[in-house]
Amino acid sequence: MRSELALLNRRISARLDLRDGDLDCLELVARLGPLGPSALARAAGVHPATMTGVLDRLEKGGWLARDRDPGDRRSVVLRMRPERVGEIFALYSGMNTALEEICADLTEAELTTITKFLNQAATAGHKAIRTLDESP
């Protein structure tokens, strides 16, 4: 499943003329944002200098905006440009429809079990990342 989703994401990135990592960063901004470039770099596991190039591409492509942070005018916050979000959703619509059909055949108890598993798997992934980051 991980491989199939990775392939889907690569195909969608290509259709949007984005690099794979760019799409990942957009997803993080959509989920966690608005947030600063340093926070995004940490969340993406990307060096801040690399993040600058990613942000330049995303801003130039009209995918995100860098706005002055109202709490600290010296810093910026990143936010998705809402007018572009529909393009991404349209490309995922086939997968979303398939998942809705799969879920329609499941009971509430089965969906609860799957949700619990996915949340626990995500938590385990976060812990594994922290462990790797903390080890030499």
C-alpha positions in Angstrom: 0.0 0.0 0.0 2.8 2.4 0.8 4.4 1.8 -2.6 1.1 2.4 -4.4 0.4 5.6 -2.5 3.9 6.8 -3.2 3.4 6.1 -6.9 0.1 8.0 -6.9 1.7 10.9 -5.1 4.6 11.0 -7.7 2.1 10.9 -10.6 0.1 13.7 -9.0 3.2 15.8 -8.4 4.2 15.4 -12.0 0.7 16.4 -13.2 1.0 19.6 -11.1 4.5 20.2 -12.3 5.8 19.8 -8.7 8.6 17.8 -7.2 7.6 15.0 -4.8 9.0 16.8 -1.8 7.1 20.0 -2.8 3.8 18.1 -2.7 4.7 16.7 0.7 5.5 20.3 2.0 2.2 21.6 0.6 0.4 18.8 2.5 2.2 19.8 5.7 1.3 23.4 5.3 -2.3 22.5 4.7 -2.4 20.2 7.7 -0.3 22.2 10.2 -0.3 25.7 8.9 -0.1 28.5 8.8 3.5 28.0 10.0 6.9 29.4 9.6 9.6 28.1 7.3 11.7 26.7 10.1 8.8 24.8 11.6 8.0 23.4 8.1 11.6 22.4 7.6 11.5 20.5 10.9 8.2 18.8 10.1 9.4 17.8 6.7 12.8 16.7 7.9 14.5 19.0 5.4 17.5 21.3 5.9 16.4 24.9 6.1 18.6 25.9 3.1 16.8 23.2 1.0 13.4 24.4 2.3 14.2 27.9 0.9 14.3 26.4 -2.6 11.2 24.4 -2.1 9.3 27.5 -0.8 10.6 29.6 -3.7 9.2 27.1 -6.2 5.9 26.8 -4.4 5.5 30.5 -4.2 6.4 31.1 -7.8 3.9 28.4 -8.8 1.2 30.1 -6.9 0.8 27.2 -4.4 1.5 29.1 -1.2 2.0 32.6 0.1 4.6 34.0 2.5 2.8 36.5 4.7 4.2 38.7 7.5 3.6 37.1 10.9 1.2 39.5 12.6 2.8 38.6 16.0 6.4 39.3 14.8 6.7 41.5 11.7 10.3 40.2 11.2 9.2 36.7 10.4 6.9 35.1 7.8 4.2 32.5 7.9 3.3 30.1 5.1 -0.2 29.4 4.0 -1.8 27.5 1.2 -3.4 29.5 -1.6 -7.0 28.3 -1.4 -7.6 28.9 -5.1 -5.2 26.1 -6.0 -6.4 23.5 -3.5 -9.1 22.3 -5.9 -6.5 21.2 -8.5 -5.0 18.8 -6.0 -8.3 17.4 -4.8 -9.4 16.8 -8.4 -6.4 14.6 -9.0 -7.0 12.6 -5.9 -10.8 12.3 -6.6 -10.4 8.8 -8.1 -8.7 7.5 -5.0 -11.1 9.3 -2.7 -14.1 7.8 -4.5 -12.6 4.3 -4.3 -12.0 4.7 -0.5 -15.5 5.9 0.0 -16.8 2.8 -1.8 -14.6 0.6 0.3 -15.7 2.2 3.5 -19.4 2.0 2.5 -19.2 -1.8 2.8 -17.7 -1.7 6.3 -19.5 -1.6 9.6 -19.1 1.1 12.2 -17.1 -1.3 14.4 -14.8 -2.2 11.5 -14.2 1.5 10.6 -13.5 2.2 14.3 -10.9 -0.7 14.4 -9.3 0.6 11.1 -9.1 4.1 12.5 -7.6 2.9 15.7 -5.0 0.9 13.8 -4.1 3.8 11.4 -3.7 6.2 14.4 -1.5 3.8 16.2 0.6 3.1 13.1 1.0 6.9 12.6 2.1 7.3 16.2 4.6 4.5 15.8 6.0 6.2 12.7 6.4 9.4 14.6 8.2 7.6 17.4 10.5 5.8 14.9 11.4 9.2 13.3 12.2 10.7 16.7 14.4 7.7 17.5 16.3 8.0 14.2 16.7 11.7 14.8 18.1 11.2 18.3 20.5 8.4 17.4 24.0 9.2 16.0 
